[in-house]
Amino acid sequence: MCKLLLALAALLFATSASADPRWVTPPTRYNHSFAGKVTVYAYAAPLTWWTCGGLVYGCAFLTSPTNCVIHVWRPKYNLSLYQHERAHCNGWPYNHPLP
C-alpha cells in the first residue's frame, strides 16, 4: 500500500498541470471576471484533495450568487488554474464541456 501511495505521489508531482486531461482552457463565454467576490485558498496537496473531494489541482464552489470560493493546490496555482476555476464560478459545468 505504501509503495502504491509513493508511486501515485511521484506521478502527481511529475505531471504538469497543462498535461492533465481535466485541465482544459474554459470556453470564452465562461472565461471572464466573476460578477461577485472571489476568495482563493491555497493549500498543500492533501488538504486540497480533501476539500475538493479528489486528486485534483483545484475546485470552486458558489457559496451565494455573488460569492465564489476557490480552493487550489499551492504549487500548481497560476493564472491558468485561476481562470479555469473562475470559469466554474461563472457557470461552467464540472464535466468541462467545450463549445
N, CA, C and O atoms as CSV, one atom per row, in Angstrom:
chain,resi,resn,atom,element,x,y,z
A,1,MET,N,N,0.825,-1.201,0.000
A,1,MET,CA,C,0.000,0.000,0.000
A,1,MET,C,C,0.866,1.260,0.000
A,1,MET,O,O,0.587,2.223,-0.715
A,2,CYS,N,N,1.918,1.234,0.814
A,2,CYS,CA,C,2.809,2.384,0.895
A,2,CYS,C,C,3.488,2.642,-0.455
A,2,CYS,O,O,3.643,3.793,-0.862
A,3,LYS,N,N,3.889,1.577,-1.143
A,3,LYS,CA,C,4.530,1.731,-2.444
A,3,LYS,C,C,3.561,2.332,-3.454
A,3,LYS,O,O,3.953,3.149,-4.287
A,4,LEU,N,N,2.306,1.930,-3.378
A,4,LEU,CA,C,1.293,2.469,-4.276
A,4,LEU,C,C,1.105,3.969,-4.044
A,4,LEU,O,O,1.018,4.740,-4.999
A,5,LEU,N,N,1.043,4.376,-2.786
A,5,LEU,CA,C,0.891,5.795,-2.473
A,5,LEU,C,C,2.105,6.599,-2.921
A,5,LEU,O,O,1.959,7.712,-3.426
A,6,LEU,N,N,3.301,6.044,-2.741
A,6,LEU,CA,C,4.511,6.728,-3.198
A,6,LEU,C,C,4.527,6.866,-4.716
A,6,LEU,O,O,4.914,7.909,-5.245
A,7,ALA,N,N,4.108,5.818,-5.414
A,7,ALA,CA,C,4.069,5.863,-6.873
A,7,ALA,C,C,3.059,6.905,-7.344
A,7,ALA,O,O,3.325,7.649,-8.289
A,8,LEU,N,N,1.911,6.960,-6.691
A,8,LEU,CA,C,0.894,7.953,-7.037
A,8,LEU,C,C,1.409,9.367,-6.788
A,8,LEU,O,O,1.217,10.256,-7.617
A,9,ALA,N,N,2.055,9.570,-5.658
A,9,ALA,CA,C,2.604,10.895,-5.351
A,9,ALA,C,C,3.662,11.293,-6.374
A,9,ALA,O,O,3.689,12.440,-6.818
A,10,ALA,N,N,4.528,10.367,-6.751
A,10,ALA,CA,C,5.561,10.664,-7.743
A,10,ALA,C,C,4.941,11.034,-9.077
A,10,ALA,O,O,5.408,11.955,-9.746
A,11,LEU,N,N,3.899,10.328,-9.466
A,11,LEU,CA,C,3.219,10.628,-10.721
A,11,LEU,C,C,2.601,12.025,-10.694
A,11,LEU,O,O,2.697,12.775,-11.665
A,12,LEU,N,N,1.974,12.359,-9.588
A,12,LEU,CA,C,1.339,13.669,-9.479
A,12,LEU,C,C,2.361,14.795,-9.491
A,12,LEU,O,O,2.129,15.834,-10.109
A,13,PHE,N,N,3.481,14.602,-8.821
A,13,PHE,CA,C,4.491,15.654,-8.793
A,13,PHE,C,C,5.203,15.780,-10.124
A,13,PHE,O,O,5.692,16.859,-10.461
A,14,ALA,N,N,5.272,14.693,-10.894
A,14,ALA,CA,C,5.971,14.721,-12.182
A,14,ALA,C,C,5.087,15.247,-13.305
A,14,ALA,O,O,5.591,15.603,-14.370
A,15,THR,N,N,3.795,15.302,-13.085
A,15,THR,CA,C,2.853,15.708,-14.119
A,15,THR,C,C,2.609,17.203,-14.046
A,15,THR,O,O,2.292,17.730,-12.980
A,16,SER,N,N,2.752,17.884,-15.160
A,16,SER,CA,C,2.453,19.314,-15.161
A,16,SER,C,C,0.955,19.515,-15.279
A,16,SER,O,O,0.240,18.648,-15.783
A,17,ALA,N,N,0.490,20.644,-14.820
A,17,ALA,CA,C,-0.939,20.926,-14.846
A,17,ALA,C,C,-1.465,20.941,-16.268
A,17,ALA,O,O,-2.582,20.487,-16.519
A,18,SER,N,N,-0.685,21.452,-17.192
A,18,SER,CA,C,-1.182,21.555,-18.562
A,18,SER,C,C,-1.309,20.192,-19.230
A,18,SER,O,O,-1.997,20.072,-20.245
A,19,ALA,N,N,-0.662,19.159,-18.685
A,19,ALA,CA,C,-0.748,17.831,-19.272
A,19,ALA,C,C,-1.941,17.044,-18.736
A,19,ALA,O,O,-2.271,15.986,-19.272
A,20,ASP,N,N,-2.575,17.535,-17.712
A,20,ASP,CA,C,-3.701,16.836,-17.108
A,20,ASP,C,C,-4.917,16.980,-18.016
A,20,ASP,O,O,-5.301,18.100,-18.353
A,21,PRO,N,N,-5.534,15.860,-18.421
A,21,PRO,CA,C,-6.675,15.957,-19.337
A,21,PRO,C,C,-7.868,16.693,-18.732
A,21,PRO,O,O,-8.720,17.184,-19.472
A,22,ARG,N,N,-7.948,16.779,-17.404
A,22,ARG,CA,C,-9.044,17.512,-16.776
A,22,ARG,C,C,-8.773,19.010,-16.794
A,22,ARG,O,O,-9.672,19.809,-16.531
A,23,TRP,N,N,-7.541,19.391,-17.103
A,23,TRP,CA,C,-7.155,20.801,-17.083
A,23,TRP,C,C,-7.312,21.363,-18.478
A,23,TRP,O,O,-6.379,21.307,-19.280
A,24,VAL,N,N,-8.439,21.884,-18.769
A,24,VAL,CA,C,-8.695,22.432,-20.094
A,24,VAL,C,C,-8.993,23.920,-19.975
A,24,VAL,O,O,-9.488,24.390,-18.951
A,25,THR,N,N,-8.687,24.642,-21.025
A,25,THR,CA,C,-8.986,26.065,-21.059
A,25,THR,C,C,-10.494,26.239,-21.181
A,25,THR,O,O,-11.120,25.626,-22.046
A,26,PRO,N,N,-11.076,27.059,-20.334
A,26,PRO,CA,C,-12.527,27.220,-20.390
A,26,PRO,C,C,-12.980,27.922,-21.665
A,26,PRO,O,O,-12.239,28.721,-22.237
A,27,PRO,N,N,-14.191,27.625,-22.106
A,27,PRO,CA,C,-14.758,28.344,-23.252
A,27,PRO,C,C,-14.858,29.838,-22.943
A,27,PRO,O,O,-15.013,30.236,-21.789
A,28,THR,N,N,-14.768,30.636,-23.967
A,28,THR,CA,C,-14.764,32.099,-23.824
A,28,THR,C,C,-15.970,32.606,-23.046
A,28,THR,O,O,-15.850,33.563,-22.282
A,29,ARG,N,N,-17.111,31.992,-23.225
A,29,ARG,CA,C,-18.316,32.521,-22.557
A,29,ARG,C,C,-18.263,32.386,-21.035
A,29,ARG,O,O,-19.026,33.049,-20.333
A,30,TYR,N,N,-17.361,31.525,-20.510
A,30,TYR,CA,C,-17.186,31.385,-19.061
A,30,TYR,C,C,-15.891,32.033,-18.566
A,30,TYR,O,O,-15.709,32.207,-17.361
A,31,ASN,N,N,-14.998,32.388,-19.480
A,31,ASN,CA,C,-13.667,32.874,-19.122
A,31,ASN,C,C,-13.658,34.404,-19.039
A,31,ASN,O,O,-13.118,35.090,-19.907
A,32,HIS,N,N,-14.269,34.912,-17.975
A,32,HIS,CA,C,-14.338,36.357,-17.746
A,32,HIS,C,C,-14.400,36.606,-16.250
A,32,HIS,O,O,-14.533,35.669,-15.463
A,33,SER,N,N,-14.303,37.850,-15.866
A,33,SER,CA,C,-14.356,38.199,-14.451
A,33,SER,C,C,-15.664,37.730,-13.834
A,33,SER,O,O,-16.704,37.710,-14.492
A,34,PHE,N,N,-15.599,37.352,-12.562
A,34,PHE,CA,C,-16.787,36.957,-11.824
A,34,PHE,C,C,-17.469,38.224,-11.319
A,34,PHE,O,O,-16.795,39.152,-10.871
A,35,ALA,N,N,-18.792,38.274,-11.385
A,35,ALA,CA,C,-19.536,39.482,-11.025
A,35,ALA,C,C,-19.528,39.772,-9.530
A,35,ALA,O,O,-19.861,40.882,-9.113
A,36,GLY,N,N,-19.152,38.788,-8.720
A,36,GLY,CA,C,-19.139,38.996,-7.273
A,36,GLY,C,C,-17.745,38.890,-6.692
A,36,GLY,O,O,-16.752,39.200,-7.350
A,37,LYS,N,N,-17.687,38.448,-5.453
A,37,LYS,CA,C,-16.425,38.313,-4.725
A,37,LYS,C,C,-15.869,36.901,-4.911
A,37,LYS,O,O,-16.597,35.916,-4.786
A,38,VAL,N,N,-14.577,36.816,-5.210
A,38,VAL,CA,C,-13.885,35.533,-5.325
A,38,VAL,C,C,-12.853,35.463,-4.205
A,38,VAL,O,O,-12.036,36.369,-4.042
A,39,THR,N,N,-12.899,34.379,-3.437
A,39,THR,CA,C,-11.922,34.128,-2.383
A,39,THR,C,C,-11.130,32.897,-2.765
A,39,THR,O,O,-11.707,31.863,-3.102
A,40,VAL,N,N,-9.791,33.001,-2.715
A,40,VAL,CA,C,-8.924,31.878,-3.087
A,40,VAL,C,C,-8.180,31.393,-1.858
A,40,VAL,O,O,-7.578,32.184,-1.132
A,41,TYR,N,N,-8.227,30.079,-1.627
A,41,TYR,CA,C,-7.455,29.430,-0.574
A,41,TYR,C,C,-6.466,28.491,-1.237
A,41,TYR,O,O,-6.853,27.640,-2.037
A,42,ALA,N,N,-5.192,28.641,-0.909
A,42,ALA,CA,C,-4.146,27.782,-1.472
A,42,ALA,C,C,-3.607,26.882,-0.361
A,42,ALA,O,O,-3.193,27.355,0.697
A,43,TYR,N,N,-3.623,25.574,-0.627
A,43,TYR,CA,C,-3.243,24.591,0.377
A,43,TYR,C,C,-2.157,23.658,-0.150
A,43,TYR,O,O,-1.799,23.685,-1.328
A,44,ALA,N,N,-1.652,22.841,0.754
A,44,ALA,CA,C,-0.817,21.707,0.361
A,44,ALA,C,C,-1.745,20.662,-0.255
A,44,ALA,O,O,-2.959,20.700,-0.053
A,45,ALA,N,N,-1.165,19.735,-1.001
A,45,ALA,CA,C,-1.962,18.755,-1.752
A,45,ALA,C,C,-2.997,18.012,-0.913
A,45,ALA,O,O,-4.164,17.990,-1.305
A,46,PRO,N,N,-2.639,17.400,0.221
A,46,PRO,CA,C,-3.655,16.608,0.941
A,46,PRO,C,C,-4.882,17.406,1.348
A,46,PRO,O,O,-6.001,16.901,1.268
A,47,LEU,N,N,-4.690,18.645,1.783
A,47,LEU,CA,C,-5.843,19.452,2.186
A,47,LEU,C,C,-6.675,19.866,0.978
A,47,LEU,O,O,-7.902,19.918,1.063
A,48,THR,N,N,-6.025,20.160,-0.141
A,48,THR,CA,C,-6.769,20.480,-1.371
A,48,THR,C,C,-7.603,19.280,-1.794
A,48,THR,O,O,-8.783,19.418,-2.114
A,49,TRP,N,N,-6.991,18.109,-1.794
A,49,TRP,CA,C,-7.711,16.897,-2.207
A,49,TRP,C,C,-8.873,16.618,-1.277
A,49,TRP,O,O,-9.941,16.212,-1.735
A,50,TRP,N,N,-8.691,16.827,0.026
A,50,TRP,CA,C,-9.763,16.585,0.980
A,50,TRP,C,C,-10.894,17.594,0.757
A,50,TRP,O,O,-12.070,17.229,0.749
A,51,THR,N,N,-10.525,18.861,0.578
A,51,THR,CA,C,-11.529,19.910,0.388
A,51,THR,C,C,-12.303,19.719,-0.910
A,51,THR,O,O,-13.519,19.906,-0.955
A,52,CYS,N,N,-11.578,19.341,-1.970
A,52,CYS,CA,C,-12.200,19.220,-3.295
A,52,CYS,C,C,-12.789,17.840,-3.550
A,52,CYS,O,O,-13.534,17.659,-4.513
A,53,GLY,N,N,-12.474,16.881,-2.720
A,53,GLY,CA,C,-13.064,15.559,-2.868
A,53,GLY,C,C,-12.392,14.677,-3.907
A,53,GLY,O,O,-13.050,13.824,-4.502
A,54,GLY,N,N,-11.113,14.860,-4.137
A,54,GLY,CA,C,-10.411,14.009,-5.099
A,54,GLY,C,C,-9.025,14.522,-5.401
A,54,GLY,O,O,-8.615,15.573,-4.907
A,55,LEU,N,N,-8.303,13.771,-6.218
A,55,LEU,CA,C,-6.934,14.126,-6.584
A,55,LEU,C,C,-6.962,15.149,-7.709
A,55,LEU,O,O,-6.797,14.808,-8.880
A,56,VAL,N,N,-7.171,16.403,-7.339
A,56,VAL,CA,C,-7.313,17.490,-8.311
A,56,VAL,C,C,-6.403,18.649,-7.915
A,56,VAL,O,O,-5.882,18.691,-6.800
A,57,TYR,N,N,-6.219,19.583,-8.838
A,57,TYR,CA,C,-5.402,20.765,-8.566
A,57,TYR,C,C,-6.208,21.886,-7.950
A,57,TYR,O,O,-5.640,22.803,-7.356
A,58,GLY,N,N,-7.514,21.830,-8.080
A,58,GLY,CA,C,-8.350,22.872,-7.511
A,58,GLY,C,C,-9.820,22.604,-7.726
A,58,GLY,O,O,-10.204,21.680,-8.443
A,59,CYS,N,N,-10.640,23.429,-7.090
A,59,CYS,CA,C,-12.086,23.332,-7.258
A,59,CYS,C,C,-12.692,24.679,-6.878
A,59,CYS,O,O,-12.045,25.502,-6.231
A,60,ALA,N,N,-13.913,24.891,-7.279
A,60,ALA,CA,C,-14.606,26.151,-6.993
A,60,ALA,C,C,-16.030,25.857,-6.561
A,60,ALA,O,O,-16.674,24.939,-7.070
A,61,PHE,N,N,-16.511,26.651,-5.613
A,61,PHE,CA,C,-17.863,26.494,-5.100
A,61,PHE,C,C,-18.522,27.859,-4.976
A,61,PHE,O,O,-17.932,28.799,-4.443
A,62,LEU,N,N,-19.741,27.959,-5.467
A,62,LEU,CA,C,-20.536,29.159,-5.220
A,62,LEU,C,C,-21.129,29.027,-3.830
A,62,LEU,O,O,-21.815,28.048,-3.536
A,63,THR,N,N,-20.870,30.004,-2.973
A,63,THR,CA,C,-21.476,29.991,-1.644
A,63,THR,C,C,-22.725,30.852,-1.616
A,63,THR,O,O,-23.540,30.760,-0.698
A,64,SER,N,N,-22.868,31.698,-2.643
A,64,SER,CA,C,-24.077,32.501,-2.869
A,64,SER,C,C,-23.973,32.986,-4.312
A,64,SER,O,O,-22.926,32.808,-4.935
A,65,PRO,N,N,-25.001,33.580,-4.852
A,65,PRO,CA,C,-24.905,34.062,-6.238
A,65,PRO,C,C,-23.802,35.095,-6.458
A,65,PRO,O,O,-23.367,35.306,-7.590
A,66,THR,N,N,-23.348,35.740,-5.379
A,66,THR,CA,C,-22.322,36.778,-5.527
A,66,THR,C,C,-21.002,36.438,-4.833
A,66,THR,O,O,-20.123,37.294,-4.731
A,67,ASN,N,N,-20.854,35.206,-4.356
A,67,ASN,CA,C,-19.624,34.786,-3.684
A,67,ASN,C,C,-19.174,33.429,-4.199
A,67,ASN,O,O,-19.955,32.479,-4.248
A,68,CYS,N,N,-17.913,33.351,-4.580
A,68,CYS,CA,C,-17.346,32.093,-5.036
A,68,CYS,C,C,-16.050,31.834,-4.273
A,68,CYS,O,O,-15.238,32.740,-4.083
A,69,VAL,N,N,-15.870,30.602,-3.843
A,69,VAL,CA,C,-14.664,30.209,-3.130
A,69,VAL,C,C,-13.896,29.223,-4.001
A,69,VAL,O,O,-14.448,28.232,-4.478
A,70,ILE,N,N,-12.620,29.511,-4.199
A,70,ILE,CA,C,-11.739,28.649,-4.987
A,70,ILE,C,C,-10.697,28.056,-4.055
A,70,ILE,O,O,-10.054,28.775,-3.290
A,71,HIS,N,N,-10.532,26.732,-4.121
A,71,HIS,CA,C,-9.508,26.029,-3.363
A,71,HIS,C,C,-8.508,25.481,-4.371
A,71,HIS,O,O,-8.903,24.853,-5.354
A,72,VAL,N,N,-7.213,25.709,-4.140
A,72,VAL,CA,C,-6.191,25.246,-5.081
A,72,VAL,C,C,-5.020,24.616,-4.345
A,72,VAL,O,O,-4.768,24.875,-3.169
A,73,TRP,N,N,-4.320,23.779,-5.093
A,73,TRP,CA,C,-3.084,23.177,-4.610
A,73,TRP,C,C,-1.987,24.209,-4.850
A,73,TRP,O,O,-1.692,24.547,-5.996
A,74,ARG,N,N,-1.390,24.705,-3.785
A,74,ARG,CA,C,-0.463,25.837,-3.847
A,74,ARG,C,C,0.616,25.727,-4.932
A,74,ARG,O,O,0.797,26.693,-5.672
A,75,PRO,N,N,1.348,24.604,-5.073
A,75,PRO,CA,C,2.409,24.582,-6.090
A,75,PRO,C,C,1.898,24.674,-7.530
A,75,PRO,O,O,2.659,25.037,-8.426
A,76,LYS,N,N,0.643,24.356,-7.763
A,76,LYS,CA,C,0.089,24.398,-9.122
A,76,LYS,C,C,-0.676,25.683,-9.401
A,76,LYS,O,O,-1.184,25.877,-10.506
A,77,TYR,N,N,-0.763,26.568,-8.399
A,77,TYR,CA,C,-1.573,27.774,-8.567
A,77,TYR,C,C,-0.880,28.754,-9.512
A,77,TYR,O,O,0.260,29.157,-9.282
A,78,ASN,N,N,-1.576,29.125,-10.560
A,78,ASN,CA,C,-1.095,30.114,-11.514
A,78,ASN,C,C,-2.315,30.732,-12.198
A,78,ASN,O,O,-3.452,30.388,-11.876
A,79,LEU,N,N,-2.079,31.626,-13.122
A,79,LEU,CA,C,-3.189,32.300,-13.790
A,79,LEU,C,C,-4.096,31.323,-14.531
A,79,LEU,O,O,-5.316,31.488,-14.538
A,80,SER,N,N,-3.511,30.317,-15.148
A,80,SER,CA,C,-4.296,29.345,-15.895
A,80,SER,C,C,-5.254,28.573,-14.979
A,80,SER,O,O,-6.420,28.376,-15.323
A,81,LEU,N,N,-4.765,28.142,-13.827
A,81,LEU,CA,C,-5.626,27.431,-12.880
A,81,LEU,C,C,-6.701,28.373,-12.337
A,81,LEU,O,O,-7.859,27.980,-12.196
A,82,TYR,N,N,-6.322,29.599,-12.037
A,82,TYR,CA,C,-7.308,30.570,-11.550
A,82,TYR,C,C,-8.413,30.784,-12.583
A,82,TYR,O,O,-9.592,30.792,-12.228
A,83,GLN,N,N,-8.050,30.956,-13.849
A,83,GLN,CA,C,-9.047,31.163,-14.897
A,83,GLN,C,C,-9.953,29.943,-15.035
A,83,GLN,O,O,-11.160,30.076,-15.240
A,84,HIS,N,N,-9.364,28.759,-14.923
A,84,HIS,CA,C,-10.136,27.521,-15.020
A,84,HIS,C,C,-11.183,27.461,-13.900
A,84,HIS,O,O,-12.362,27.210,-14.149
A,85,GLU,N,N,-10.731,27.693,-12.674
A,85,GLU,CA,C,-11.660,27.608,-11.543
A,85,GLU,C,C,-12.658,28.767,-11.546
A,85,GLU,O,O,-13.820,28.579,-11.185
A,86,ARG,N,N,-12.222,29.950,-11.946
A,86,ARG,CA,C,-13.140,31.091,-12.028
A,86,ARG,C,C,-14.246,30.816,-13.045
A,86,ARG,O,O,-15.380,31.260,-12.866
A,87,ALA,N,N,-13.921,30.087,-14.108
A,87,ALA,CA,C,-14.939,29.725,-15.095
A,87,ALA,C,C,-16.035,28.875,-14.448
A,87,ALA,O,O,-17.203,28.982,-14.822
A,88,HIS,N,N,-15.662,28.031,-13.476
A,88,HIS,CA,C,-16.679,27.269,-12.745
A,88,HIS,C,C,-17.556,28.221,-11.924
A,88,HIS,O,O,-18.761,28.001,-11.799
A,89,CYS,N,N,-16.963,29.263,-11.373
A,89,CYS,CA,C,-17.756,30.279,-10.659
A,89,CYS,C,C,-18.772,30.920,-11.604
A,89,CYS,O,O,-19.871,31.290,-11.190
A,90,ASN,N,N,-18.395,31.047,-12.873
A,90,ASN,CA,C,-19.256,31.677,-13.879
A,90,ASN,C,C,-20.233,30.708,-14.534
A,90,ASN,O,O,-20.892,31.060,-15.513
A,91,GLY,N,N,-20.332,29.491,-14.004
A,91,GLY,CA,C,-21.340,28.560,-14.501
A,91,GLY,C,C,-20.845,27.441,-15.391
A,91,GLY,O,O,-21.651,26.637,-15.859
A,92,TRP,N,N,-19.541,27.357,-15.645
A,92,TRP,CA,C,-19.012,26.269,-16.479
A,92,TRP,C,C,-19.187,24.953,-15.727
A,92,TRP,O,O,-18.674,24.816,-14.616
A,93,PRO,N,N,-19.899,23.984,-16.301
A,93,PRO,CA,C,-20.147,22.716,-15.611
A,93,PRO,C,C,-18.849,21.956,-15.314
A,93,PRO,O,O,-17.841,22.116,-16.003
A,94,TYR,N,N,-18.905,21.134,-14.278
A,94,TYR,CA,C,-17.720,20.407,-13.820
A,94,TYR,C,C,-17.298,19.272,-14.749
A,94,TYR,O,O,-16.212,18.719,-14.579
A,95,ASN,N,N,-18.126,18.913,-15.722
A,95,ASN,CA,C,-17.703,17.893,-16.693
A,95,ASN,C,C,-16.964,18.528,-17.868
A,95,ASN,O,O,-16.623,17.842,-18.832
A,96,HIS,N,N,-16.713,19.842,-17.792
A,96,HIS,CA,C,-15.883,20.593,-18.735
A,96,HIS,C,C,-16.327,20.496,-20.208
A,96,HIS,O,O,-15.496,20.222,-21.074
A,97,PRO,N,N,-17.596,20.711,-20.502
A,97,PRO,CA,C,-17.995,20.683,-21.926
A,97,PRO,C,C,-17.376,21.847,-22.667
A,97,PRO,O,O,-17.274,22.955,-22.140
A,98,LEU,N,N,-16.971,21.588,-23.879
A,98,LEU,CA,C,-16.405,22.633,-24.717
A,98,LEU,C,C,-17.464,23.076,-25.718
A,98,LEU,O,O,-18.407,22.332,-25.986
A,99,PRO,N,N,-17.322,24.285,-26.277
A,99,PRO,CA,C,-18.366,24.791,-27.190
A,99,PRO,C,C,-18.511,23.952,-28.438
A,99,PRO,O,O,-19.344,24.254,-29.292
